[in-house]
Amino acid sequence: MPIQHWLLKTEPSEFAFEDLVARGRETWDGISNPLALKHLRSTRAGDLALIYHTGKERSAVGIARILAAAYPDPKRNAPPGSVVVDIEPVAALPRPISLQDMKANPELQGFDLLRISRLSVVPVSAQHWKILMKMSGARLSRSKRRPD
């Protein structure tokens, strides 16, 4: 199956891309919205995700790899049906992509981040991923499946 692409949102004061880089691996948890949980359940090992900082920053700043399919949240107090995924850092984006720049790019029309801005996990189509990588200055590998 081809690699899927996602966008994971985080408040950088709580957990930033730099924290993921420092730790090397992290469990992505705390998702409660039913649609965001549905998206998280659709992830597979090897999928790539943009890490998007919310708050004042409002920019995609890095890329992470999903290490395994979603699994039930192991926390005792997790609501029923909650799932998590484990991720690792791939690379910081050469140039962060601001929400303003995304909104200004007509090629990103229909991108779920711009349509349903409150979701913390959104799919990114292959075409939108390619556009976002170009906007960030990331070079695509020969397979076009991961950034160099």
C-alpha positions as CSV (number, residue, x, y, z in Angstrom):
1,M,0.0,0.0,0.0
2,P,1.3,3.5,-0.7
3,I,2.3,5.8,2.1
4,Q,-0.5,8.1,3.3
5,H,0.1,11.6,4.5
6,W,-1.3,13.4,7.6
7,L,-1.1,16.6,9.5
8,L,-0.9,16.4,13.3
9,K,-1.5,19.6,15.3
10,T,0.1,20.5,18.6
11,E,0.5,23.5,20.8
12,P,4.2,24.1,20.8
13,S,4.3,25.2,24.4
14,E,2.9,21.8,25.4
15,F,4.8,19.6,22.8
16,A,6.8,21.1,20.0
17,F,8.5,19.4,17.0
18,E,11.8,20.1,18.8
19,D,10.6,18.0,21.7
20,L,10.0,15.1,19.3
21,V,13.5,15.5,17.9
22,A,15.0,15.5,21.4
23,R,13.1,12.4,22.5
24,G,13.5,10.5,19.2
25,R,10.1,8.9,19.6
26,E,6.8,9.8,21.2
27,T,3.3,8.5,21.6
28,W,0.8,10.9,20.0
29,D,-2.2,11.0,22.3
30,G,-4.8,13.3,23.7
31,I,-7.1,13.2,20.6
32,S,-10.8,13.3,21.5
33,N,-12.7,14.6,18.4
34,P,-14.5,11.6,16.8
35,L,-13.4,12.6,13.3
36,A,-9.8,13.2,14.3
37,L,-9.8,9.8,16.0
38,K,-11.2,8.2,12.9
39,H,-8.3,9.7,10.9
40,L,-5.8,8.5,13.6
41,R,-7.2,5.0,13.3
42,S,-6.6,5.1,9.5
43,T,-2.8,5.6,9.9
44,R,-0.3,2.9,9.1
45,A,3.3,2.2,9.9
46,G,5.5,4.2,7.5
47,D,2.9,7.0,6.9
48,L,4.3,10.5,7.1
49,A,2.9,13.4,9.0
50,L,3.5,17.1,9.0
51,I,3.8,18.5,12.5
52,Y,1.8,21.7,12.7
53,H,2.3,24.2,15.6
54,T,-0.9,25.9,16.6
55,G,-1.2,29.1,18.8
56,K,0.8,32.1,17.8
57,E,3.0,30.1,15.4
58,R,0.4,28.6,13.1
59,S,2.9,26.8,10.9
60,A,3.8,23.4,9.7
61,V,7.4,22.9,11.0
62,G,8.5,19.3,10.6
63,I,7.8,15.8,9.4
64,A,7.3,12.7,11.5
65,R,6.9,9.1,10.6
66,I,4.2,6.9,12.1
67,L,5.8,3.8,13.5
68,A,2.8,1.5,13.8
69,A,-0.9,1.4,13.4
70,A,-3.1,3.1,16.0
71,Y,-3.7,1.2,19.2
72,P,-5.9,1.7,22.2
73,D,-4.8,4.5,24.5
74,P,-3.1,2.7,27.4
75,K,-3.9,5.4,30.0
76,R,-6.3,4.3,32.6
77,N,-8.4,7.4,32.4
78,A,-8.6,7.5,28.6
79,P,-12.1,7.7,27.2
80,P,-13.4,4.5,25.6
81,G,-12.4,4.3,21.9
82,S,-9.3,6.5,22.4
83,V,-6.3,5.6,20.3
84,V,-2.7,6.7,20.0
85,V,0.1,6.3,17.5
86,D,3.9,6.2,18.0
87,I,5.9,8.7,15.9
88,E,9.5,9.5,15.3
89,P,11.0,12.7,13.7
90,V,12.1,12.6,10.1
91,A,13.2,16.2,9.4
92,A,12.5,19.8,10.2
93,L,11.1,21.6,7.3
94,P,13.7,23.8,5.6
95,R,11.2,26.6,5.7
96,P,8.1,26.5,8.0
97,I,4.8,26.8,6.1
98,S,2.5,29.4,7.7
99,L,-1.2,29.0,7.8
100,Q,-1.4,32.3,6.0
101,D,0.8,31.0,3.1
102,M,-1.4,27.9,2.9
103,K,-4.6,29.9,2.7
104,A,-3.0,32.1,0.0
105,N,-2.1,29.2,-2.2
106,P,-5.0,28.4,-4.6
107,E,-3.5,24.9,-5.2
108,L,-4.4,24.0,-1.6
109,Q,-8.1,24.6,-2.0
110,G,-10.0,21.7,-0.4
111,F,-7.2,20.9,2.1
112,D,-8.9,19.7,5.3
113,L,-6.7,22.0,7.5
114,L,-8.2,24.9,5.7
115,R,-11.7,23.5,5.6
116,I,-12.0,22.0,9.0
117,S,-9.5,24.0,11.0
118,R,-10.4,22.6,14.5
119,L,-9.4,19.0,13.7
120,S,-6.1,17.9,15.3
121,V,-5.5,15.1,12.8
122,V,-6.2,15.6,9.1
123,P,-5.4,13.7,6.0
124,V,-3.2,15.3,3.4
125,S,-3.7,14.2,-0.2
126,A,-0.6,13.2,-2.3
127,Q,-1.1,16.3,-4.4
128,H,-1.4,18.6,-1.4
129,W,1.7,16.9,0.2
130,K,3.7,17.6,-2.9
131,I,2.6,21.2,-2.9
132,L,3.4,21.6,0.8
133,M,6.8,20.1,0.4
134,K,7.6,22.5,-2.5
135,M,6.4,25.4,-0.3
136,S,8.7,24.3,2.5
137,G,11.7,23.9,0.2
138,A,12.0,20.2,1.0
139,R,13.4,18.1,-1.8
140,L,11.5,15.0,-2.6
141,S,13.4,11.7,-2.8
142,R,13.3,9.7,-6.1
143,S,10.5,7.6,-4.8
144,K,8.5,10.9,-4.0
145,R,7.4,9.1,-0.9
146,R,9.6,10.9,1.6
147,P,11.6,14.1,1.9
148,D,15.4,13.9,1.5
